Amino acid sequence: VEFDGSGKAFGVTSEGETAKCKKVVCDPSYLPNK
């Protein structure tokens, strides 16, 4: 998951490509430090 300077999620990166979006929905275990 990619975050902007204010800590808001703006996309997901996989295999070197980033898909940008307005909302990211995932299991909290993918973001252990957030």
GUTI-875269 format. One record per residue: x negated, y, z negated of N, C-alpha, C, O in turn; residue in three letters. Coordinates in Angstrom, 2 decimals, padded with zeros to 5 digits. Each point is the difference from the previous one (the first is absolute). Layout:
! residues N
<r><n_X>X</n_X><n_Y>Y</n_Y><n_Z>Z</n_Z><ca_X>X</ca_X><ca_Y>Y</ca_Y><ca_Z>Z</ca_Z><c_X>X</c_X><c_Y>Y</c_Y><c_Z>Z</c_Z><o_X>X</o_X><o_Y>Y</o_Y><o_Z>Z</o_Z><res>ALA</res></r>
...
END
This chain:
! residues 34
<r><n_X>-000.85</n_X><n_Y>-001.17</n_Y><n_Z>000.00</n_Z><ca_X>000.85</ca_X><ca_Y>001.17</ca_Y><ca_Z>000.00</ca_Z><c_X>-000.90</c_X><c_Y>001.23</c_Y><c_Z>000.00</c_Z><o_X>-000.98</o_X><o_Y>000.07</o_Y><o_Z>-000.75</o_Z><res>VAL</res></r>
<r><n_X>001.32</n_X><n_Y>000.89</n_Y><n_Z>001.59</n_Z><ca_X>-000.76</ca_X><ca_Y>001.25</ca_Y><ca_Z>000.10</ca_Z><c_X>000.73</c_X><c_Y>001.10</c_Y><c_Z>-000.76</c_Z><o_X>001.23</o_X><o_Y>000.08</o_Y><o_Z>000.03</o_Z><res>GLU</res></r>
<r><n_X>-002.01</n_X><n_Y>000.77</n_Y><n_Z>-000.73</n_Z><ca_X>000.58</ca_X><ca_Y>001.09</ca_Y><ca_Z>-000.78</ca_Z><c_X>-000.61</c_X><c_Y>001.33</c_Y><c_Z>000.44</c_Z><o_X>-001.17</o_X><o_Y>000.06</o_Y><o_Z>000.37</o_Z><res>PHE</res></r>
<r><n_X>001.99</n_X><n_Y>001.01</n_Y><n_Z>-000.42</n_Z><ca_X>-000.51</ca_X><ca_Y>001.33</ca_Y><ca_Z>000.32</ca_Z><c_X>-000.65</c_X><c_Y>000.61</c_Y><c_Z>-001.23</c_Z><o_X>-000.10</o_X><o_Y>-000.66</o_Y><o_Z>-001.04</o_Z><res>ASP</res></r>
<r><n_X>-000.34</n_X><n_Y>001.88</n_Y><n_Z>001.13</n_Z><ca_X>-000.70</ca_X><ca_Y>000.67</ca_Y><ca_Z>-001.09</ca_Z><c_X>000.82</c_X><c_Y>000.18</c_Y><c_Z>-001.26</c_Z><o_X>-000.55</o_X><o_Y>000.11</o_Y><o_Z>-001.09</o_Z><res>GLY</res></r>
<r><n_X>001.87</n_X><n_Y>-000.09</n_Y><n_Z>001.22</n_Z><ca_X>000.87</ca_X><ca_Y>000.15</ca_Y><ca_Z>-001.17</ca_Z><c_X>000.44</c_X><c_Y>-001.33</c_Y><c_Z>-000.59</c_Z><o_X>000.76</o_X><o_Y>-000.03</o_Y><o_Z>-000.97</o_Z><res>SER</res></r>
<r><n_X>-001.24</n_X><n_Y>-001.09</n_Y><n_Z>001.54</n_Z><ca_X>000.34</ca_X><ca_Y>-001.32</ca_Y><ca_Z>-000.52</ca_Z><c_X>001.23</c_X><c_Y>-000.63</c_Y><c_Z>000.61</c_Z><o_X>000.43</o_X><o_Y>-001.07</o_Y><o_Z>-000.43</o_Z><res>GLY</res></r>
<r><n_X>000.16</n_X><n_Y>001.72</n_Y><n_Z>001.44</n_Z><ca_X>001.20</ca_X><ca_Y>-000.53</ca_Y><ca_Z>000.65</ca_Z><c_X>-000.40</c_X><c_Y>-000.98</c_Y><c_Z>001.10</c_Z><o_X>-000.89</o_X><o_Y>000.28</o_Y><o_Z>000.80</o_Z><res>LYS</res></r>
<r><n_X>001.55</n_X><n_Y>-001.44</n_Y><n_Z>-000.78</n_Z><ca_X>-000.27</ca_X><ca_Y>-001.00</ca_Y><ca_Z>001.03</ca_Z><c_X>000.49</c_X><c_Y>000.51</c_Y><c_Z>001.35</c_Z><o_X>001.09</o_X><o_Y>000.57</o_Y><o_Z>000.10</o_Z><res>ALA</res></r>
<r><n_X>-001.92</n_X><n_Y>-000.76</n_Y><n_Z>000.94</n_Z><ca_X>000.41</ca_X><ca_Y>000.44</ca_Y><ca_Z>001.34</ca_Z><c_X>-000.16</c_X><c_Y>-001.07</c_Y><c_Z>001.06</c_Z><o_X>000.35</o_X><o_Y>000.23</o_Y><o_Z>001.16</o_Z><res>PHE</res></r>
<r><n_X>-000.86</n_X><n_Y>-001.40</n_Y><n_Z>-001.52</n_Z><ca_X>-000.15</ca_X><ca_Y>-001.05</ca_Y><ca_Z>000.99</ca_Z><c_X>-000.74</c_X><c_Y>-001.21</c_Y><c_Z>-000.54</c_Z><o_X>-000.36</o_X><o_Y>-000.07</o_Y><o_Z>-001.17</o_Z><res>GLY</res></r>
<r><n_X>000.16</n_X><n_Y>-000.90</n_Y><n_Z>002.07</n_Z><ca_X>-000.66</ca_X><ca_Y>-001.26</ca_Y><ca_Z>-000.35</ca_Z><c_X>-001.06</c_X><c_Y>-000.28</c_Y><c_Z>001.05</c_Z><o_X>000.24</o_X><o_Y>000.16</o_Y><o_Z>001.19</o_Z><res>VAL</res></r>
<r><n_X>-001.43</n_X><n_Y>-000.59</n_Y><n_Z>-001.64</n_Z><ca_X>-001.08</ca_X><ca_Y>-000.36</ca_Y><ca_Z>000.91</ca_Z><c_X>-000.22</c_X><c_Y>-001.51</c_Y><c_Z>-000.06</c_Z><o_X>-000.09</o_X><o_Y>-000.59</o_Y><o_Z>-001.07</o_Z><res>THR</res></r>
<r><n_X>000.00</n_X><n_Y>-000.02</n_Y><n_Z>002.26</n_Z><ca_X>-000.26</ca_X><ca_Y>-001.43</ca_Y><ca_Z>000.12</ca_Z><c_X>-000.85</c_X><c_Y>-000.23</c_Y><c_Z>001.23</c_Z><o_X>000.32</o_X><o_Y>000.50</o_Y><o_Z>001.08</o_Z><res>SER</res></r>
<r><n_X>-001.38</n_X><n_Y>-001.25</n_Y><n_Z>-001.22</n_Z><ca_X>-000.90</ca_X><ca_Y>-000.33</ca_Y><ca_Z>001.10</ca_Z><c_X>-000.47</c_X><c_Y>001.24</c_Y><c_Z>000.75</c_Z><o_X>-000.12</o_X><o_Y>-000.02</o_Y><o_Z>001.23</o_Z><res>GLU</res></r>
<r><n_X>-000.15</n_X><n_Y>001.10</n_Y><n_Z>-001.97</n_Z><ca_X>-000.55</ca_X><ca_Y>001.21</ca_Y><ca_Z>000.58</ca_Z><c_X>001.01</c_X><c_Y>000.95</c_Y><c_Z>000.64</c_Z><o_X>-000.40</o_X><o_Y>001.05</o_Y><o_Z>000.52</o_Z><res>GLY</res></r>
<r><n_X>001.68</n_X><n_Y>-001.39</n_Y><n_Z>-000.54</n_Z><ca_X>001.03</ca_X><ca_Y>000.87</ca_Y><ca_Z>000.58</ca_Z><c_X>000.92</c_X><c_Y>000.48</c_Y><c_Z>-001.11</c_Z><o_X>000.38</o_X><o_Y>-000.77</o_Y><o_Z>-000.88</o_Z><res>GLU</res></r>
<r><n_X>-000.01</n_X><n_Y>002.06</n_Y><n_Z>000.94</n_Z><ca_X>000.88</ca_X><ca_Y>000.58</ca_Y><ca_Z>-001.01</ca_Z><c_X>001.36</c_X><c_Y>000.30</c_Y><c_Z>000.62</c_Z><o_X>000.10</o_X><o_Y>000.67</o_Y><o_Z>001.02</o_Z><res>THR</res></r>
<r><n_X>000.95</n_X><n_Y>-001.19</n_Y><n_Z>-001.67</n_Z><ca_X>001.38</ca_X><ca_Y>000.30</ca_Y><ca_Z>000.39</ca_Z><c_X>000.49</c_X><c_Y>001.05</c_Y><c_Z>-000.99</c_Z><o_X>000.05</o_X><o_Y>-000.25</o_Y><o_Z>-001.20</o_Z><res>ALA</res></r>
<r><n_X>000.33</n_X><n_Y>001.43</n_Y><n_Z>001.71</n_Z><ca_X>000.47</ca_X><ca_Y>001.08</ca_Y><ca_Z>-000.87</ca_Z><c_X>001.52</c_X><c_Y>-000.09</c_Y><c_Z>-000.13</c_Z><o_X>000.70</o_X><o_Y>-000.41</o_Y><o_Z>000.93</o_Z><res>LYS</res></r>
<r><n_X>-000.19</n_X><n_Y>000.79</n_Y><n_Z>-002.11</n_Z><ca_X>001.43</ca_X><ca_Y>-000.08</ca_Y><ca_Z>-000.26</ca_Z><c_X>000.39</c_X><c_Y>001.01</c_Y><c_Z>-001.08</c_Z><o_X>-000.86</o_X><o_Y>000.60</o_Y><o_Z>-000.64</o_Z><res>CYS</res></r>
<r><n_X>002.15</n_X><n_Y>-000.43</n_Y><n_Z>000.45</n_Z><ca_X>000.50</ca_X><ca_Y>000.93</ca_Y><ca_Z>-001.02</ca_Z><c_X>000.15</c_X><c_Y>-000.69</c_Y><c_Z>-001.35</c_Z><o_X>-000.03</o_X><o_Y>000.67</o_Y><o_Z>-001.04</o_Z><res>LYS</res></r>
<r><n_X>000.20</n_X><n_Y>-002.00</n_Y><n_Z>001.04</n_Z><ca_X>000.20</ca_X><ca_Y>-000.73</ca_Y><ca_Z>-001.25</ca_Z><c_X>-000.68</c_X><c_Y>-001.35</c_Y><c_Z>000.10</c_Z><o_X>000.09</o_X><o_Y>-000.67</o_Y><o_Z>001.03</o_Z><res>LYS</res></r>
<r><n_X>-000.77</n_X><n_Y>000.25</n_Y><n_Z>-002.11</n_Z><ca_X>-000.63</ca_X><ca_Y>-001.31</ca_Y><ca_Z>-000.07</ca_Z><c_X>000.70</c_X><c_Y>-000.79</c_Y><c_Z>-001.10</c_Z><o_X>000.10</o_X><o_Y>000.46</o_Y><o_Z>-001.13</o_Z><res>VAL</res></r>
<r><n_X>000.39</n_X><n_Y>-001.66</n_Y><n_Z>001.47</n_Z><ca_X>000.65</ca_X><ca_Y>-000.87</ca_Y><ca_Z>-000.97</ca_Z><c_X>-000.82</c_X><c_Y>-001.28</c_Y><c_Z>-000.08</c_Z><o_X>-000.20</o_X><o_Y>-000.69</o_Y><o_Z>001.00</o_Z><res>VAL</res></r>
<r><n_X>-000.29</n_X><n_Y>000.38</n_Y><n_Z>-002.21</n_Z><ca_X>-000.80</ca_X><ca_Y>-001.22</ca_Y><ca_Z>-000.18</ca_Z><c_X>000.07</c_X><c_Y>-000.47</c_Y><c_Z>-001.44</c_Z><o_X>000.50</o_X><o_Y>000.70</o_Y><o_Z>-000.88</o_Z><res>CYS</res></r>
<r><n_X>-000.99</n_X><n_Y>-001.89</n_Y><n_Z>000.66</n_Z><ca_X>-000.08</ca_X><ca_Y>-000.55</ca_Y><ca_Z>-001.35</ca_Z><c_X>-001.04</c_X><c_Y>000.81</c_Y><c_Z>-000.79</c_Z><o_X>-001.08</o_X><o_Y>000.28</o_Y><o_Z>000.53</o_Z><res>ASP</res></r>
<r><n_X>001.36</n_X><n_Y>000.09</n_Y><n_Z>-001.77</n_Z><ca_X>-000.95</ca_X><ca_Y>000.79</ca_Y><ca_Z>-000.80</ca_Z><c_X>-001.36</c_X><c_Y>-000.67</c_Y><c_Z>-000.17</c_Z><o_X>-000.98</o_X><o_Y>000.69</o_Y><o_Z>-000.28</o_Z><res>PRO</res></r>
<r><n_X>000.89</n_X><n_Y>-001.99</n_Y><n_Z>000.44</n_Z><ca_X>-001.28</ca_X><ca_Y>-000.68</ca_Y><ca_Z>-000.16</ca_Z><c_X>-001.00</c_X><c_Y>000.40</c_Y><c_Z>001.09</c_Z><o_X>-001.20</o_X><o_Y>-000.21</o_Y><o_Z>-000.17</o_Z><res>SER</res></r>
<r><n_X>001.68</n_X><n_Y>000.78</n_Y><n_Z>001.28</n_Z><ca_X>-000.89</ca_X><ca_Y>000.49</ca_Y><ca_Z>001.05</ca_Z><c_X>-000.66</c_X><c_Y>001.33</c_Y><c_Z>-000.38</c_Z><o_X>-000.97</o_X><o_Y>000.41</o_Y><o_Z>000.64</o_Z><res>TYR</res></r>
<r><n_X>001.48</n_X><n_Y>000.25</n_Y><n_Z>-001.67</n_Z><ca_X>-000.50</ca_X><ca_Y>001.31</ca_Y><ca_Z>-000.42</ca_Z><c_X>-000.37</c_X><c_Y>-000.02</c_Y><c_Z>-001.48</c_Z><o_X>000.61</o_X><o_Y>000.72</o_Y><o_Z>-000.79</o_Z><res>LEU</res></r>
<r><n_X>-001.58</n_X><n_Y>-001.53</n_Y><n_Z>000.39</n_Z><ca_X>-000.30</ca_X><ca_Y>-000.14</ca_Y><ca_Z>-001.42</ca_Z><c_X>-000.48</c_X><c_Y>001.28</c_Y><c_Z>-000.68</c_Z><o_X>000.13</o_X><o_Y>000.13</o_Y><o_Z>-001.22</o_Z><res>PRO</res></r>
<r><n_X>-000.70</n_X><n_Y>000.82</n_Y><n_Z>001.97</n_Z><ca_X>-000.53</ca_X><ca_Y>001.23</ca_Y><ca_Z>-000.59</ca_Z><c_X>000.93</c_X><c_Y>001.19</c_Y><c_Z>000.14</c_Z><o_X>-000.40</o_X><o_Y>001.12</o_Y><o_Z>-000.31</o_Z><res>ASN</res></r>
<r><n_X>001.61</n_X><n_Y>-001.32</n_Y><n_Z>000.77</n_Z><ca_X>000.95</ca_X><ca_Y>001.11</ca_Y><ca_Z>000.22</ca_Z><c_X>001.18</c_X><c_Y>-000.11</c_Y><c_Z>-000.93</c_Z><o_X>000.89</o_X><o_Y>000.85</o_Y><o_Z>000.04</o_Z><res>LYS</res></r>
END
